[in-house]
Amino acid sequence: MAIVVTGATGNVGRALVARLAGTGVEVRAVTRHPKSARFPAGVKVTNSAVSALPGATAVFLDPRALGDELPVVAEMAWWTGVYRLVELSAMNPDDRGKEVEQLVIGSDMEWVILRPTTFASNFAGMWSAQIQEGDLVAGP
């Protein structure tokens, strides 16, 4: 079993690669900067999602990491025999996200599209100084 993780140096991708690395599956980490990326031993690092797909059984798609390549990579995943697809999407998907949905809905792929509203890690930069000063942070 081989799993392709796009956006492998981002907040979600890095944690996913680290979690998968110890499970015995082959992990293929896709990043724009493969030479400077640091991952656990055994992780295969590449800068091309398309070249990482052949022989993979699952793929994690990060639209921000893939940009305009997102629909192409999603379609390639289907053509190369990937049977599990997870897409991390924005709350309000743009047209690229909709193209992925149209591809996977009704296909024989197992799929899920995640639409988190926010990540706690996004607030670290906004509130860290306030918290360090002992101030109260209030929010919904």
TILOGU-934522 format. One record per residue: x, y, z of N, C-alpha, C in turn; residue in one letter. Coordinates in pm, 1 decimal, m for minus. Last residue first. Layout:
% TILOGU-934522
         nu         nv         nw        cau        cav        caw         cu         cv         cw   residu
          X          Y          Z          X          Y          Z          X          Y          Z        A
...
% end
This chain:
% TILOGU-934522
         nu         nv         nw        cau        cav        caw         cu         cv         cw   residu
    m1558.0     3281.2     1970.6    m1675.7     3192.4     1964.1    m1640.4     3049.6     1998.1        P
    m1332.0     3418.3     2218.7    m1380.2     3395.3     2083.9    m1500.5     3303.8     2085.8        G
    m1072.1     3575.0     2394.1    m1212.5     3531.1     2390.9    m1255.2     3515.4     2246.1        A
     m793.8     3559.7     2581.1     m839.5     3555.2     2442.8     m979.5     3498.5     2444.0        V
     m630.6     3758.3     2820.7     m739.4     3666.0     2792.1     m775.1     3674.4     2643.5        L
     m275.9     3779.8     2870.1     m405.5     3838.4     2837.7     m506.1     3728.5     2805.7        D
      m18.9     3704.2     2909.5     m115.9     3670.2     3012.4     m253.6     3726.4     2988.3        G
      156.4     3732.4     2712.3      148.9     3843.6     2804.1       45.2     3819.7     2915.0        E
      100.0     3506.5     2563.4      225.1     3511.1     2637.3      228.2     3624.8     2738.6        Q
     m138.3     3590.1     2439.7     m141.7     3482.4     2538.9      m16.7     3485.8     2625.3        I
      m39.8     3784.1     2265.1     m143.6     3819.4     2363.1     m147.6     3716.6     2475.5        Q
      129.0     3633.7     2105.2      183.4     3743.1     2186.9       85.8     3781.2     2297.8        A
      m58.8     3451.5     1984.1       49.5     3404.2     2071.0      106.7     3514.5     2159.3        S
     m260.9     3520.8     1805.9     m285.9     3539.2     1948.4     m168.1     3505.5     2038.1        W
     m170.5     3483.0     1543.9     m255.9     3597.4     1575.1     m260.4     3626.1     1724.5        M
      m22.7     3248.8     1544.2       41.8     3374.4     1507.1      m38.8     3496.6     1546.2        G
     m225.6     3067.9     1623.4     m102.4     3082.8     1700.9      m33.4     3215.2     1670.5        A
     m436.3     3025.3     1456.6     m448.0     3134.5     1551.6     m320.2     3159.1     1631.6        F
     m385.2     2801.2     1310.1     m392.5     2928.2     1238.6     m393.5     3047.1     1333.8        N
     m411.8     2593.4     1487.9     m276.0     2637.7     1454.0     m275.5     2769.7     1377.3        S
     m683.3     2541.6     1486.3     m626.7     2612.9     1601.0     m487.9     2666.2     1568.5        A
     m848.4     2599.8     1180.6     m754.3     2519.2     1255.8     m699.1     2601.7     1370.8        F
    m1189.0     2601.5     1057.9    m1063.7     2666.0     1095.2     m975.5     2567.0     1169.6        T
    m1375.0     2438.6      934.5    m1399.3     2582.5      936.6    m1272.5     2658.0      972.0        T
    m1296.6     2177.9      700.3    m1289.6     2235.3      834.9    m1316.0     2386.0      828.4        P
    m1399.7     1970.4      504.0    m1415.8     2116.1      498.2    m1414.1     2172.5      640.1        R
    m1295.2     1696.1      316.9    m1296.3     1758.7      448.6    m1306.9     1909.3      432.2        L
    m1436.5     1449.7      138.2    m1388.7     1586.0      123.4    m1406.3     1653.9      258.8        I
    m1358.4     1118.2       56.3    m1415.8     1211.2      153.4    m1354.7     1348.0      126.3        V
    m1403.3      802.0     m109.8    m1358.4      940.0     m100.9    m1425.5     1013.5       13.7        W
    m1330.8      531.7     m307.2    m1374.7      568.1     m173.0    m1320.8      709.0     m152.0        E
    m1430.5      514.7     m651.1    m1334.7      552.3     m547.5    m1403.9      566.2     m412.7        M
    m1598.6      478.8     m856.1    m1581.6      364.1     m768.2    m1477.2      390.7     m660.2        D
    m1805.1      778.4     m878.7    m1694.9      691.5     m920.9    m1688.5      571.9     m826.7        S
    m1997.9      936.9     m770.0    m2041.1      839.3     m869.1    m1929.9      750.8     m921.3        G
    m1769.2     1183.2     m715.9    m1908.4     1144.8     m691.5    m1952.0     1052.5     m804.9        I
    m1521.5     1247.5     m831.4    m1530.9     1135.5     m738.1    m1673.3     1090.2     m710.1        V
    m1571.8     1459.2    m1014.0    m1495.9     1341.6    m1054.8    m1522.6     1222.6     m962.8        L
    m1704.1     1648.0     m865.4    m1771.8     1589.1     m981.1    m1701.7     1462.4    m1027.6        Q
    m1499.1     1712.9     m679.2    m1624.3     1651.9     m634.8    m1695.1     1583.1     m750.5        E
    m1317.5     1833.7     m853.7    m1280.1     1710.7     m782.9    m1405.5     1639.1     m736.3        V
    m1465.0     2057.4     m928.7    m1424.1     1960.9    m1030.9    m1385.6     1828.1     m966.8        E
    m1482.9     2190.9     m689.0    m1604.9     2134.5     m746.4    m1573.0     2032.9     m854.6        K
    m1220.8     2276.0     m659.5    m1276.0     2180.1     m564.3    m1401.3     2113.4     m617.9        G
    m1214.8     2460.4     m870.5    m1126.6     2342.9     m873.5    m1178.6     2236.0     m778.7        R
    m1399.1     2657.9     m792.1    m1431.4     2572.2     m905.5    m1343.6     2448.4     m911.8        D
    m1382.6     2640.5     m431.2    m1380.9     2712.7     m558.0    m1409.6     2613.3     m670.2        D
    m1583.4     2580.9     m141.4    m1490.6     2534.0     m244.6    m1499.0     2618.9     m370.5        P
    m1588.7     2707.2      148.9    m1658.4     2741.7       25.1    m1568.2     2702.6      m90.8        N
    m1405.9     2590.7      322.9    m1549.3     2587.4      353.8    m1632.5     2614.0      229.0        M
    m1163.3     2407.1      127.5    m1209.6     2524.9      199.5    m1357.8     2509.4      230.8        A
    m1051.5     2067.1      180.3    m1109.2     2174.4      101.0    m1144.3     2292.9      190.1        S
     m868.4     1796.8      130.5     m884.5     1900.4      231.6     m929.6     2024.6      157.6        L
     m973.2     1486.5       19.5     m939.9     1623.2      m19.3     m966.5     1714.5       99.1        E
     m878.0     1160.8      m29.8     m920.1     1257.2       72.2     m877.8     1394.1       22.3        V
     m946.8      857.6     m184.5     m908.6      996.4     m203.4     m964.8     1079.6      m89.1        L
     m869.6      537.2     m296.4     m911.0      618.3     m181.9     m858.3      759.8     m200.2        R
     m770.9      419.1     m521.5     m909.9      392.5     m488.0     m958.1      462.8     m362.4        Y
     m582.2      473.7     m808.8     m599.5      510.0     m668.4     m745.3      485.4     m633.0        V
     m548.3      426.0    m1081.2     m597.6      318.2     m995.8     m603.4      347.8     m847.5        G
     m488.1      622.4    m1257.0     m377.2      534.9    m1217.4     m420.0      428.2    m1117.2        T
     m726.8      763.5    m1289.1     m675.2      686.4    m1401.8     m565.1      589.8    m1361.6        W
     m748.1      889.7    m1035.8     m850.3      794.3    m1080.6     m796.5      705.1    m1190.4        W
     m522.5     1050.9    m1045.2     m538.8      952.9     m937.2     m638.9      845.8     m979.0        A
     m583.5     1214.8    m1259.6     m473.1     1119.0    m1272.5     m482.3     1011.3    m1165.0        M
     m784.6     1366.9    m1136.9     m817.9     1279.3    m1249.8     m709.2     1174.2    m1270.9        E
     m629.2     1498.4     m942.3     m743.0     1414.6     m902.4     m781.4     1317.9    m1013.9        A
     m450.7     1637.3    m1106.0     m399.5     1534.8    m1014.5     m512.3     1442.0     m970.3        V
     m632.8     1809.6    m1233.5     m548.6     1719.1    m1312.5     m498.6     1605.1    m1224.8        V
     m741.1     1960.5    m1023.8     m826.8     1869.7    m1100.0     m747.9     1768.5    m1182.4        P
     m484.6     2084.4     m921.2     m574.5     2000.2     m842.5     m662.7     1908.7     m927.4        L
     m326.5     2267.6    m1050.7     m306.7     2125.7    m1084.6     m407.0     2033.6    m1016.2        E
     m365.6     2516.0     m943.2     m439.0     2483.0    m1065.8     m422.4     2337.5    m1108.7        D
     m277.9     2401.5     m623.0     m321.6     2513.1     m706.3     m400.4     2465.9     m826.5        G
     m159.6     2229.1     m440.2     m165.5     2190.9     m581.0     m206.8     2304.0     m673.8        L
     m180.7     2349.4     m193.5      m49.2     2304.2     m237.8      m48.0     2276.1     m388.0        A
     m450.9     2393.8     m175.8     m360.1     2508.4     m170.0     m221.2     2470.3     m219.2        R
     m561.7     2132.6     m183.1     m580.7     2224.3     m294.7     m485.2     2343.8     m293.5        P
     m426.1     1841.5     m110.0     m432.8     1973.0      m48.3     m443.0     2075.0     m161.0        D
     m522.9     1510.7      m99.5     m508.8     1628.1     m184.4     m525.9     1755.8     m103.4        L
     m394.3     1204.0      m52.9     m444.9     1317.1       24.4     m417.6     1441.8      m58.2        F
     m464.2      883.4     m183.0     m403.0     1015.2     m200.6     m474.3     1116.2     m111.6        V
     m389.1      532.8     m225.2     m463.1      642.0     m163.2     m387.8      772.9     m183.9        A
     m231.1      363.7     m367.6     m367.4      318.7     m340.7     m453.2      429.9     m281.7        T
        6.3      396.4     m635.3      m48.6      438.2     m505.6     m191.3      387.1     m490.8        A
       83.6      338.4     m891.1      101.2      234.9     m790.3       48.5      272.4     m653.3        G
      144.4      673.5     m969.9      140.3      535.3    m1018.2      173.0      434.3     m907.1        P
      186.7      928.0     m816.2       60.9      852.4     m817.7       68.6      707.5     m865.7        L
      413.3     1080.1     m842.3      399.2     1000.5     m720.3      279.3      906.3     m725.4        A
      383.8     1229.7    m1070.2      480.6     1119.4    m1074.0      471.5     1030.3     m950.4        S
      187.7     1411.4     m973.7      157.8     1322.4    m1086.5      254.9     1204.6    m1089.7        V
      319.9     1556.2     m777.7      209.9     1467.9     m738.5      179.4     1367.3     m849.1        A
      649.8     1624.3     m739.9      546.7     1604.6     m840.8      440.5     1505.6     m794.2        S
      865.9     1628.0     m577.1      801.2     1756.9     m599.5      687.5     1746.1     m701.6        N
      908.1     1382.7     m314.0      907.4     1424.6     m453.5      844.3     1563.0     m464.1        T
     1024.2     1132.1      m93.9      994.1     1273.1     m115.6     1006.1     1307.5     m263.5        V
      928.0      867.7      104.0      978.4      903.6      m28.5      931.1     1044.9      m60.2        K
     1028.0      778.4      423.8      932.3      856.4      345.1      997.5      894.3      213.1        V
     1238.6      663.2      562.0     1154.7      577.7      478.6     1052.6      652.0      394.2        G
     1237.8      870.2      850.9     1306.9      774.1      763.7     1205.0      690.9      686.3        A
     1035.5     1170.0      844.2     1085.2     1046.9      906.9     1150.7      955.6      803.9        P
     1166.5     1465.7      675.6     1060.0     1372.7      709.9     1119.4     1252.1      780.6        F
     1229.8     1780.2      562.6     1275.6     1679.7      659.1     1157.0     1595.1      702.9        R
     1317.2     1954.6      264.2     1214.7     1894.7      350.2     1274.9     1786.5      439.5        A
     1498.0     2043.0       81.8     1508.1     2098.2      216.8     1406.8     2037.6      313.6        S
     1431.9     1905.5     m150.3     1569.9     1898.2     m100.1     1582.7     1949.2       42.9        K
     1160.7     1962.1     m212.2     1199.1     1829.2     m161.6     1339.8     1822.8     m102.8        P
      956.8     2185.1     m221.2     1097.9     2197.5     m182.6     1149.6     2064.2     m127.6        H
      696.6     2126.1     m268.0      763.9     2209.6     m367.5      914.2     2219.2     m341.2        R
      613.9     1782.2     m205.4      642.8     1917.3     m159.5      714.3     1994.8     m268.8        T
      471.7     1484.8     m114.7      486.7     1578.6     m226.1      502.9     1719.0     m169.0        V
      566.6     1173.8        1.2      542.2     1312.3       39.6      570.2     1404.7      m78.3        A
      450.6      867.5       26.9      512.4      952.0      m75.7      472.3     1096.1      m46.9        R
      492.3      585.7      223.6      443.9      724.0      221.5      522.9      801.8      117.2        V
      387.4      261.0      260.1      479.3      347.2      186.8      417.7      486.3      179.8        E
      309.2      155.0      595.8      272.1      181.2      456.6      379.9      266.6      391.5        V
      383.7      137.1      860.1      423.9       28.8      770.9      380.3       47.4      626.5        G
      337.5      345.9     1030.8      233.7      243.2     1018.0      270.5      126.3      927.5        T
      495.8      571.7     1056.3      517.3      460.9     1148.6      419.4      346.0     1135.1        G
      397.9      750.4      864.9      532.7      693.6      851.8      556.0      574.1      942.6        A
      154.7      864.7      936.6      154.5      749.3      847.0      289.3      676.8      843.8        L
      240.8     1079.1     1098.1      150.9      976.3     1153.0      154.1      848.7     1067.7        R
      393.4     1230.5      918.4      454.9     1176.8     1041.0      371.9     1063.0     1099.4        A
      194.6     1296.4      729.6      311.8     1217.8      689.7      376.0     1153.3      813.1        V
       25.6     1452.3      895.8      m23.5     1329.7      832.7       91.9     1239.1      791.3        L
      187.2     1669.5      960.2      137.6     1582.0     1067.3       88.9     1448.7     1010.8        A
      223.0     1775.6      700.6      339.0     1732.7      780.7      295.6     1636.3      891.6        R
      m45.7     1839.9      623.5       33.6     1739.5      552.0      150.7     1686.7      632.3        G
     m119.0     2047.4      804.2     m191.8     1920.3      801.7     m105.9     1810.6      738.9        V
       81.4     2247.1      759.0       35.7     2209.9      894.2      m30.9     2072.8      897.6        N
      305.0     2134.5      492.6      208.3     2224.2      556.2      165.8     2172.6      693.0        G
      454.0     1955.2      358.0      525.7     2037.8      455.2      433.9     2140.2      522.0        T
      283.2     1825.7      179.3      344.9     1748.0      287.3      425.5     1829.6      387.7        A
      106.0     1865.4      m25.2      115.4     1966.2       79.5      185.1     1910.7      202.4        G
       m6.1     1524.6      m60.1       32.2     1654.0     m117.1       30.6     1757.6       m6.1        T
       80.9     1203.2      m20.5       36.5     1317.3       59.7       85.5     1444.7       m6.6        V
       m3.6      881.1     m114.5       54.3     1006.9     m160.0       m5.2     1119.2      m75.7        V
       66.7      560.1       m5.1      m19.2      676.1       14.3       57.4      801.4      m27.3        I
       58.8      219.2      m87.3      132.4      345.2      m94.6       32.6      460.2      m85.9        A
       84.1     m117.8        0.0        0.0        0.0        0.0       88.4      123.9        0.0        M
% end
